[in-house]
């Protein structure tokens, strides 16, 4: 697929890397916020948006679950991006010269072993790629960054050491969003469905609403709750399940969910990433 795919961040961010790996034929469009990436697709400047939704270490990505329901876009795919942190320094720099390591707060928390080994000061920056950009601008051997290999390539830095993360399973999941839904055939294998719902404010509503998924053998891979409109009694849920809504098991489960909910809205039906098979 040709065209543009939008992401939140600057060139060299892990979201940029995810775009290039998932859709190598597309050009990437950096955006300052998730809202801007969504808007770029909505107004036609981009064909797709790559939105990080959860990380295996840090948990869910804030704000994305709020933005999806009212984005006007549909989930048309998912992508899992392995986060491989690299220690980056100006050309010719050495590990022995590093005194300060710059990166996003989450990334710094994922390289504690390296920080202890080098006895380096952790300096929090806005994002990983931004820290690489700063280190390149400064050109000081004492200042290094934690970022992707792509960031090293873009900003002309040396990779002093690759894969410096503490946990080898560090992976971020992304939703791929588009203006139009791209629902696979009902008989397609390995299909995911993402939807949001509001349960009625009555006792055991959530228990009853979710019972249909258990009795129909539908596997639920994600369930997130969050308040809407500032009301403690109005809870919305974002859910990912295995299956196609036109297949009998999921169709029956959604029918039962609707009985106990004030709203059920499907945000996307799409093929599951092959990455899921590696986790079984």
C-alpha positions in Angstrom: 0.0 0.0 0.0 1.3 3.4 -1.0 0.5 6.8 0.6 1.0 8.3 4.0 0.7 6.8 7.5 0.6 9.2 10.5 2.0 8.6 13.9 2.5 10.5 17.1 6.1 11.6 17.6 9.1 12.8 15.6 11.1 10.9 13.0 13.0 8.0 14.6 10.3 7.3 17.3 9.3 3.7 17.9 5.9 4.6 16.3 7.8 5.7 13.2 9.6 2.3 13.2 6.3 0.5 13.6 4.9 2.3 10.6 7.9 1.4 8.5 7.8 -2.2 9.5 4.0 -2.7 9.2 3.7 -0.7 5.9 7.1 -0.5 4.2 5.6 0.9 1.0 4.1 4.0 2.8 5.8 7.3 3.8 5.5 8.3 7.4 3.9 11.5 8.7 5.1 12.7 12.1 2.4 14.4 14.3 2.8 16.2 17.6 -0.1 14.4 19.3 -2.4 11.4 18.9 -5.2 13.9 18.1 -3.2 15.4 15.3 -2.4 11.9 13.9 -6.2 11.1 13.9 -7.0 14.4 12.3 -4.5 13.8 9.5 -6.4 10.7 8.5 -9.8 12.3 9.1 -9.1 15.2 6.8 -7.4 13.1 4.1 -3.8 14.1 4.6 -2.9 10.6 5.6 -4.4 7.2 4.7 -3.7 5.4 8.0 -2.7 6.2 11.5 -0.5 4.0 13.7 -1.6 4.6 17.4 0.2 3.0 20.3 -2.4 1.5 22.7 -0.4 -0.7 25.2 3.1 -1.8 26.2 4.0 -5.1 27.7 5.9 -3.3 30.5 4.3 0.1 30.9 0.6 -1.0 30.4 -1.9 1.0 28.4 -1.0 4.2 26.7 -2.9 7.1 28.3 -5.5 9.0 26.2 -5.8 6.6 23.3 -8.8 4.7 24.7 -10.5 8.1 25.2 -9.8 9.2 21.6 -10.8 6.0 19.7 -14.6 6.1 20.2 -15.1 9.6 18.9 -12.2 9.7 16.4 -14.5 9.0 13.4 -11.9 6.3 12.3 -12.0 2.5 12.3 -9.5 -0.1 13.5 -8.3 -1.9 10.4 -5.3 -3.8 11.8 -2.9 -4.2 14.7 0.9 -4.3 14.9 3.3 -5.4 17.6 6.6 -3.6 17.7 9.5 -5.0 19.7 11.1 -2.1 21.6 14.9 -2.5 21.2 16.6 0.3 23.1 20.0 1.5 21.9 22.6 3.6 23.6 23.4 6.4 21.1 26.2 8.9 21.2 27.8 11.5 18.8 30.1 10.2 16.2 33.4 8.9 17.7 32.0 8.9 21.3 32.8 5.9 23.6 30.9 4.3 26.5 33.7 5.4 28.9 32.9 9.0 28.1 29.1 8.8 28.8 28.1 10.7 32.0 24.5 11.6 31.2 21.8 9.5 29.5 18.8 11.3 28.0 15.4 9.7 27.1 11.7 9.5 27.9 10.9 8.6 31.5 9.5 5.2 30.6 12.5 4.3 28.5 14.9 5.3 31.3 12.9 3.1 33.6 13.5 0.2 31.3 17.4 0.5 31.2 18.1 0.6 34.9 20.8 -2.0 34.6 22.7 0.1 32.1 22.4 3.2 34.2 23.9 1.3 37.2 26.6 -0.2 35.1 27.8 3.1 33.7 27.0 5.1 36.9 25.4 7.6 34.6 22.8 10.3 35.4 19.4 9.7 33.9 18.0 12.9 32.3 14.3 12.9 31.4 13.3 14.3 28.0 10.0 14.5 26.1 10.5 11.4 24.0 13.2 8.9 22.9 13.7 10.3 19.3 13.7 13.8 20.7 16.5 12.9 23.1 18.5 11.5 20.1 18.0 14.7 18.2 19.2 16.8 21.2 22.3 14.6 21.7 23.1 15.0 18.0 22.7 18.8 18.2 24.9 19.1 21.3 27.7 16.8 20.0 29.0 16.2 23.5 30.5 12.7 24.1 29.3 12.9 27.8 25.7 13.1 26.7 24.1 9.9 25.2 20.5 8.9 24.4 18.3 5.9 24.7 16.4 5.5 21.4 15.9 3.3 18.4 18.4 2.2 15.8 16.3 4.2 13.3 16.9 7.4 15.4 20.6 6.7 15.2 20.4 6.5 11.4 18.2 9.7 11.1 20.2 11.9 13.4 23.7 10.6 12.5 24.6 9.0 15.9 26.7 6.0 16.7 25.2 3.0 18.4 27.5 2.3 21.4 25.4 -0.7 22.5 22.2 -2.3 21.2 19.4 -4.0 23.1 20.2 -2.4 26.4 16.7 -2.8 27.8 16.3 -4.8 31.0 13.4 -7.0 29.7 13.7 -8.8 26.4 9.9 -9.0 26.0 9.4 -5.2 25.8 6.8 -4.9 23.1 4.3 -2.2 22.1 0.9 -2.9 20.5 -0.6 -0.5 18.0 -4.0 0.0 16.4 -3.9 0.8 12.7 -6.7 3.3 11.9 -8.4 4.3 8.7 -11.4 6.4 7.5 -13.3 3.4 6.2 -13.8 0.0 7.8 -12.2 -3.0 6.2 -14.1 -5.9 7.6 -12.6 -9.4 6.6 -15.0 -12.1 5.4 -17.1 -13.8 8.1 -15.3 -17.1 7.5 -11.8 -15.6 7.8 -9.5 -17.1 10.4 -7.6 -15.1 13.1 -10.0 -12.2 13.2 -10.2 -9.6 16.1 -13.1 -7.3 16.9 -12.7 -4.1 18.9 -15.7 -2.4 20.5 -16.8 -0.1 23.2 -19.8 -0.4 25.5 -21.6 1.3 28.4 -23.2 -1.0 31.0 -26.5 -0.1 32.6 -26.1 1.3 36.1 -27.7 -1.7 37.9 -26.3 -4.3 40.2 -24.2 -7.0 38.5 -24.6 -5.4 35.1 -21.0 -6.0 34.0 -21.1 -9.6 35.3 -24.2 -10.3 33.3 -23.0 -8.3 30.2 -19.8 -10.4 30.0 -21.5 -13.7 30.7 -22.4 -14.1 27.1 -18.8 -14.2 26.0 -18.0 -17.1 28.4 -21.1 -19.1 27.5 -20.4 -18.7 23.8 -16.7 -19.5 24.1 -15.5 -16.1 22.9 -12.0 -15.3 24.1 -11.6 -11.7 25.4 -8.0 -10.4 25.1 -8.5 -6.9 26.4 -11.0 -5.1 28.7 -10.4 -1.6 29.9 -12.7 0.6 31.9 -12.7 4.4 32.2 -15.1 7.2 33.3 -16.8 9.3 30.7 -18.1 12.8 31.2 -16.6 13.1 34.7 -19.4 10.9 36.2 -18.5 8.1 38.6 -21.6 6.2 37.6 -21.0 6.3 33.8 -18.3 3.8 32.9 -17.3 3.0 29.4 -15.3 -0.2 28.5 -13.0 -0.8 25.6 -12.7 -4.4 24.6 -10.8 -6.7 22.1 -12.1 -10.2 21.5 -11.2 -13.1 19.1 -13.7 -13.6 16.4 -15.9 -12.0 13.8 -19.3 -10.3 14.7 -21.0 -12.2 11.8 -19.9 -15.6 13.3 -22.6 -17.1 15.5 -20.6 -17.3 18.8 -19.6 -13.6 18.8 -23.0 -12.5 17.3 -24.8 -14.1 20.2 -22.3 -12.7 22.8 -22.8 -9.2 21.4 -26.6 -9.6 21.4 -26.5 -10.5 25.1 -24.1 -7.6 25.8 -26.5 -5.2 24.2 -29.3 -6.3 26.5 -27.4 -5.2 29.5 -25.8 -2.1 28.0 -26.9 1.4 27.0 -24.6 1.4 24.0 -22.4 -1.1 22.1 -20.3 0.3 19.2 -18.0 -1.8 17.1 -14.8 0.2 16.3 -13.2 -2.4 14.0 -13.0 -5.9 12.7 -9.6 -6.9 11.4 -7.1 -9.7 11.0 -5.0 -10.5 14.1 -1.3 -10.0 13.9 0.8 -13.1 13.3 2.8 -12.0 16.4 0.0 -13.4 18.5 0.9 -17.0 17.5 4.5 -16.5 18.8 3.0 -15.8 22.3 1.1 -19.1 22.6 
